[in-house]
């Protein structure tokens, strides 16, 4: 990996970007606020603070849905602005982007195209399966012949994978994630104690 490189994990709720040049990690909400349908008003944590409080002419959304890109144009804008915030000298770099295993080839290609078209001067774009990236991040020996179970619970989805001998033996993407857990807890507290917890 070159010194000028970024690792990107696009989550439905949060976006995580690693900058190799200064060994920093940025974690922000994967949200964007668009004013009058065409003007960027806010993004990341700033957009999240406005969620459900903004006037009608400002639309706030998540560009990802169920682990895949739902709004490519706004996702490209987010990636461009986040990278420019992290890199003072905006120069060509290698990009490694984590994608779920259990999605279609077209959906995987969309992650590659996102970086290519985001205007971030990508020298090389590598698509990395998320389960392998998780295993390496946890310092697990993914080349071992003994199977390793990786469970990644996200906002909208949960990816369950088995790694062995450096590859993914089996992977399933379930469309149930942390949001459903939060909703179940809120419903139980409301039912048991007549107490409403805000989202």
C-alpha positions in Angstrom: 0.0 0.0 0.0 1.4 3.4 -0.9 1.8 6.2 1.6 -0.8 8.2 -0.2 -3.8 5.9 0.3 -7.3 6.0 1.8 -9.4 3.1 3.1 -13.2 3.7 2.9 -16.0 1.9 4.7 -19.4 3.2 3.5 -22.0 2.3 6.1 -25.7 3.1 5.9 -25.4 5.2 9.1 -21.7 6.1 9.3 -18.9 6.6 6.9 -15.4 5.7 8.0 -12.3 6.9 6.1 -8.7 6.0 7.0 -5.9 8.3 5.7 -2.6 6.4 5.6 -0.5 9.6 5.2 -1.2 10.8 8.7 -2.6 7.5 10.2 -5.9 9.2 11.0 -9.5 7.9 10.9 -12.6 10.0 10.3 -16.0 8.7 11.4 -19.0 10.8 10.5 -22.7 10.3 9.8 -23.4 9.3 6.2 -26.0 12.0 5.6 -26.4 14.9 3.3 -28.6 18.0 3.4 -29.6 19.5 0.0 -31.3 22.9 -0.2 -33.7 23.7 -3.1 -33.0 20.3 -4.7 -29.5 21.3 -6.0 -27.4 23.1 -3.4 -25.3 21.3 -0.8 -26.3 22.8 2.6 -24.6 20.4 5.1 -23.1 16.9 5.3 -21.9 14.4 7.8 -22.6 15.1 11.5 -23.8 18.6 10.6 -26.6 17.2 8.4 -27.5 14.6 11.1 -28.0 17.5 13.7 -30.6 19.0 11.3 -32.4 15.7 10.7 -36.2 16.0 11.3 -35.7 19.7 12.2 -35.0 21.3 8.8 -37.5 23.4 6.9 -39.3 21.9 3.8 -36.8 23.3 1.3 -33.9 21.3 2.8 -34.0 17.6 2.1 -31.9 15.4 4.4 -31.1 11.8 3.4 -28.9 8.8 3.7 -27.3 8.1 0.2 -26.9 4.4 1.2 -29.8 2.0 1.8 -29.5 -1.6 3.1 -25.7 -1.5 2.6 -25.8 -0.5 -1.1 -25.7 2.9 -2.9 -29.1 4.3 -3.4 -28.2 7.9 -4.4 -24.9 7.9 -6.4 -24.7 11.6 -7.0 -25.0 12.6 -3.4 -22.7 9.8 -2.3 -20.0 11.1 -4.7 -20.4 14.6 -3.2 -20.0 13.2 0.3 -16.8 11.2 -0.6 -15.3 14.3 -2.3 -15.9 16.6 0.6 -14.8 14.2 3.3 -11.6 13.4 1.4 -10.8 17.1 0.8 -11.4 17.7 4.6 -8.9 15.0 5.5 -6.3 15.8 2.9 -4.9 19.4 2.9 -2.8 18.8 -0.2 -5.4 17.1 -2.5 -3.2 14.8 -4.5 -3.6 11.5 -6.4 -3.9 8.5 -4.1 -4.8 4.8 -4.0 -8.3 4.0 -2.7 -9.4 0.8 -0.9 -13.2 0.5 -0.5 -14.9 -2.2 1.6 -18.1 -3.7 0.1 -20.5 -6.4 1.3 -19.8 -9.9 -0.2 -23.5 -10.9 -0.6 -24.5 -8.2 -3.1 -24.8 -8.4 -6.9 -21.9 -7.7 -9.3 -23.7 -4.5 -10.5 -23.9 -3.2 -6.9 -20.2 -4.0 -6.3 -19.3 -2.2 -9.5 -21.3 0.9 -8.2 -18.8 1.2 -5.3 -15.9 1.2 -7.8 -17.6 3.8 -10.1 -18.4 5.9 -7.1 -14.7 6.5 -6.3 -13.8 6.8 -10.0 -16.4 9.5 -10.6 -16.1 11.4 -7.2 -13.3 13.7 -8.4 -10.8 12.5 -5.8 -7.8 11.8 -8.2 -7.8 8.1 -7.7 -4.6 6.4 -9.0 -5.8 2.9 -8.1 -9.1 1.7 -6.8 -9.3 -1.6 -5.0 -12.6 -3.2 -4.0 -12.1 -5.2 -0.8 -14.7 -7.6 0.6 -15.9 -6.2 4.0 -15.6 -9.5 5.9 -11.9 -9.8 4.9 -11.3 -6.2 5.9 -13.0 -6.8 9.2 -10.8 -9.9 9.9 -7.6 -8.1 9.1 -8.7 -5.1 11.2 -9.3 -7.4 14.1 -5.8 -8.9 13.5 -7.2 -12.4 12.9 -5.1 -14.8 10.9 -7.5 -15.0 7.9 -5.1 -17.4 6.1 -5.6 -20.1 8.8 -7.4 -23.3 7.7 -9.6 -23.1 10.8 -12.8 -21.3 10.0 -13.4 -17.9 11.5 -17.0 -16.4 11.9 -17.2 -12.7 11.4 -20.5 -10.9 12.2 -20.7 -7.2 11.2 -23.9 -5.6 12.6 -24.6 -2.3 10.8 -27.4 0.2 10.8 -29.7 -1.5 8.3 -28.0 -4.8 7.7 -26.0 -7.6 9.3 -23.3 -9.4 7.4 -22.4 -12.9 8.6 -19.3 -14.5 7.0 -17.0 -17.5 7.5 -13.4 -17.0 6.5 -10.8 -19.7 5.9 -7.5 -19.9 4.0 -7.6 -16.2 3.1 -11.0 -16.2 1.5 -14.7 -16.1 2.2 -16.3 -19.6 2.4 -19.8 -18.4 3.0 -21.5 -15.0 3.5 -25.0 -13.8 4.0 -26.3 -10.2 4.2 -29.4 -10.0 6.4 -31.6 -6.9 6.1 -31.9 -6.5 9.9 -29.4 -4.2 11.8 -28.9 -1.9 14.7 -31.9 0.3 13.9 -34.3 -2.6 14.3 -32.6 -3.5 17.7 -33.1 0.2 18.8 -36.7 0.1 17.7 -37.3 -3.1 19.6 -35.8 -1.6 22.8 -37.8 1.6 22.4 -41.0 -0.4 21.9 -40.3 -2.6 25.0 -39.5 0.4 27.2 -42.7 2.1 26.0 -44.8 -1.0 26.6 -43.3 -1.8 30.0 -42.8 1.7 31.5 -45.0 4.0 29.3 -41.8 5.9 28.5 -41.0 7.2 25.0 -37.3 7.3 24.1 -36.3 9.6 21.2 -34.6 8.3 18.1 
